[in-house]
Amino acid sequence: MNTNKETSRQPLPSITGGVGGGSMTQEIIIAGFGGQGVLSMGKILAYSALMEGKEVSWMPAYGPEQRGGTANVTVIVSDERISSPIVSTFDTAIILNQPSLEKFESKIKPGGTLIYDGYGISIPPSRTDINIHEINAMDVAAEMGNPKGFNMIVLGSLLGLHPVVQVENVLKALRKTLPARHHDLIPANEEALRRGIQLTAAQ
């Protein structure tokens, strides 16, 4: 049986607001091994936000870190102009392996959110001032018979907690980012996305 553990719950982060407090900004880091769809998750999220008329920054990691087998991407989604795509702390971190947890756990803002798949983590996160959500995306992907749907399950888990974009725009982004020959995979990706939303929506 798949269980999704919520190891800590703190007040949700103050989603950064501008003048009047009515605006929204989410600074998100997605990090894991190359091959887990980290960069494509960030790209789909960014395209989805663009389709909603939001301001977006998408900054993947290149260089020695990526050659070492890990990858990360920073995505900023905002209702206002983004002053800089480079940030040192994050509202939300999606972590898919131990090296990334060790690097980025300390960079989550107090009251922020950490989502991690337990499959790649040997020493779980320990902070008590953030909201920590363990998901079983790898197990769910295997249950569905769709191992390639792993990254969409993970992306859905983000939207279950912080619906920064609408599902229909994620599907539009998939059509834009996937080659036409792979558009037959979109229904399976939609199912994986919705399963991911279910993993965290009730937490």
C-alpha positions as CSV (number, residue, x, y, z in Angstrom):
1,M,0.0,0.0,0.0
2,N,1.3,3.4,-0.9
3,T,1.3,5.9,1.9
4,N,2.2,9.6,1.7
5,K,3.8,10.9,4.8
6,E,3.5,14.5,5.9
7,T,6.4,14.7,8.4
8,S,5.9,18.4,9.4
9,R,3.3,21.0,9.0
10,Q,4.0,24.7,9.6
11,P,2.0,27.7,8.6
12,L,2.2,28.0,4.8
13,P,4.8,30.4,3.5
14,S,3.8,33.9,2.9
15,I,3.5,33.9,-0.8
16,T,5.4,36.9,-1.7
17,G,3.1,39.9,-2.3
18,G,3.6,43.2,-3.9
19,V,2.0,46.5,-3.3
20,G,-1.5,45.9,-1.8
21,G,-0.7,42.3,-0.9
22,G,-2.8,41.0,-3.8
23,S,0.0,39.6,-5.9
24,M,1.5,36.1,-6.0
25,T,5.1,35.0,-6.4
26,Q,6.4,31.4,-6.0
27,E,10.1,30.7,-6.2
28,I,10.5,27.0,-6.8
29,I,13.6,24.7,-7.1
30,I,13.3,21.2,-8.7
31,A,16.3,19.0,-8.2
32,G,17.3,15.4,-8.7
33,F,19.3,13.1,-11.0
34,G,19.5,13.6,-14.7
35,G,17.0,11.4,-16.4
36,Q,14.2,12.0,-13.8
37,G,12.6,14.7,-15.9
38,V,13.7,17.6,-13.7
39,L,14.3,20.1,-16.4
40,S,11.2,19.1,-18.4
41,M,9.1,19.5,-15.2
42,G,10.4,23.1,-14.9
43,K,9.8,23.8,-18.6
44,I,6.2,22.5,-18.5
45,L,5.5,24.5,-15.3
46,A,7.0,27.7,-16.9
47,Y,5.1,27.3,-20.2
48,S,1.8,26.7,-18.2
49,A,2.3,29.9,-16.3
50,L,3.1,31.8,-19.5
51,M,-0.2,30.6,-20.9
52,E,-2.0,32.2,-17.9
53,G,-0.3,35.5,-18.5
54,K,2.0,35.3,-15.5
55,E,5.6,36.5,-15.4
56,V,8.0,33.5,-15.5
57,S,11.6,32.8,-15.1
58,W,13.1,29.3,-15.9
59,M,16.8,28.8,-15.1
60,P,18.3,25.3,-15.4
61,A,21.6,24.3,-13.9
62,Y,24.4,23.6,-16.3
63,G,28.1,22.9,-15.8
64,P,30.0,20.7,-13.4
65,E,27.0,19.8,-11.3
66,Q,25.1,18.5,-14.2
67,R,28.1,16.5,-15.4
68,G,28.2,14.9,-12.0
69,G,24.8,13.3,-12.6
70,T,22.5,15.8,-10.9
71,A,20.3,18.6,-12.4
72,N,18.2,21.3,-11.0
73,V,16.0,24.1,-12.3
74,T,14.7,27.2,-10.7
75,V,11.2,28.4,-11.8
76,I,9.7,31.7,-10.6
77,V,6.1,32.3,-11.2
78,S,4.7,35.8,-10.4
79,D,1.8,38.1,-11.1
80,E,4.4,41.0,-11.2
81,R,7.6,41.6,-13.0
82,I,10.4,39.4,-11.8
83,S,13.4,41.5,-10.8
84,S,16.0,38.7,-11.0
85,P,15.9,35.1,-12.0
86,I,18.7,34.3,-9.5
87,V,17.5,33.6,-6.0
88,S,19.2,32.1,-2.9
89,T,16.2,30.9,-1.0
90,F,13.0,29.2,-2.2
91,D,9.3,29.1,-1.3
92,T,9.1,25.4,-2.5
93,A,11.7,22.7,-3.2
94,I,10.9,19.5,-5.0
95,I,13.8,17.1,-4.2
96,L,14.3,13.7,-5.9
97,N,17.7,12.6,-4.5
98,Q,19.9,12.7,-1.5
99,P,22.6,15.1,-2.8
100,S,19.9,17.6,-3.7
101,L,18.3,17.3,-0.3
102,E,21.6,18.0,1.4
103,K,22.2,21.0,-0.9
104,F,18.8,22.6,-0.9
105,E,17.0,21.8,2.4
106,S,18.7,24.6,4.2
107,K,17.7,27.1,1.4
108,I,13.9,26.7,1.8
109,K,12.3,29.8,3.4
110,P,10.9,29.2,6.9
111,G,7.3,28.2,6.5
112,G,8.1,27.0,3.0
113,T,7.4,23.6,1.4
114,L,9.6,20.6,0.8
115,I,8.2,17.8,-1.4
116,Y,10.4,14.7,-1.8
117,D,10.1,11.2,-3.2
118,G,11.2,8.8,-0.6
119,Y,12.7,6.4,-3.3
120,G,15.8,8.5,-3.7
121,I,16.3,9.6,-0.1
122,S,18.3,7.7,2.5
123,I,18.4,10.3,5.2
124,P,15.1,12.2,5.4
125,P,14.8,15.9,5.9
126,S,15.0,17.2,9.5
127,R,13.9,20.8,9.6
128,T,10.9,21.6,11.8
129,D,10.1,25.1,10.5
130,I,8.9,24.0,7.0
131,N,6.1,21.9,5.6
132,I,7.5,18.5,4.6
133,H,5.6,16.2,2.3
134,E,6.9,12.7,1.4
135,I,5.3,11.3,-1.8
136,N,5.6,7.9,-3.4
137,A,5.6,9.0,-7.0
138,M,7.9,6.1,-8.1
139,D,5.5,3.5,-6.6
140,V,2.5,5.2,-8.1
141,A,4.1,5.3,-11.6
142,A,4.9,1.6,-11.3
143,E,1.3,0.9,-10.2
144,M,0.0,2.8,-13.2
145,G,2.3,0.8,-15.5
146,N,3.7,4.2,-16.6
147,P,7.3,4.7,-15.2
148,K,7.8,7.6,-17.6
149,G,4.9,9.3,-15.9
150,F,7.0,9.8,-12.7
151,N,7.8,13.5,-13.4
152,M,4.1,14.3,-14.1
153,I,3.1,12.7,-10.8
154,V,5.7,14.8,-9.0
155,L,4.5,18.0,-10.8
156,G,1.0,17.1,-9.8
157,S,2.0,16.8,-6.2
158,L,3.2,20.4,-6.4
159,L,-0.1,21.6,-7.8
160,G,-2.0,19.6,-5.1
161,L,-0.4,21.9,-2.5
162,H,0.2,25.1,-4.5
163,P,-2.0,25.4,-7.6
164,V,0.2,28.0,-9.2
165,V,-1.2,27.0,-12.6
166,Q,-4.3,25.3,-13.9
167,V,-4.3,21.7,-15.1
168,E,-5.7,22.6,-18.5
169,N,-2.8,24.9,-19.1
170,V,-0.3,22.1,-18.1
171,L,-1.9,19.9,-20.8
172,K,-1.6,22.8,-23.3
173,A,2.1,23.1,-22.3
174,L,2.6,19.4,-22.9
175,R,1.3,19.8,-26.4
176,K,3.7,22.6,-26.9
177,T,6.8,20.9,-25.5
178,L,6.2,17.3,-26.7
179,P,7.0,16.5,-30.3
180,A,3.8,15.8,-32.3
181,R,4.7,12.1,-32.6
182,H,4.4,11.8,-28.8
183,H,1.0,13.6,-28.5
184,D,-0.6,10.2,-28.0
185,L,1.1,10.1,-24.6
186,I,-0.8,13.2,-23.4
187,P,-3.8,11.2,-21.9
188,A,-1.4,9.1,-19.8
189,N,0.5,12.2,-18.7
190,E,-2.8,13.8,-17.7
191,E,-3.7,10.7,-15.6
192,A,-0.3,10.9,-13.9
193,L,-0.7,14.6,-13.2
194,R,-4.1,14.1,-11.6
195,R,-2.8,11.2,-9.5
196,G,0.0,13.5,-8.3
197,I,-2.5,16.1,-7.3
198,Q,-4.4,13.5,-5.3
199,L,-1.3,12.5,-3.4
200,T,-1.0,15.9,-1.7
201,A,-4.3,17.7,-2.1
202,A,-5.7,16.0,1.1
203,Q,-2.6,16.7,3.2
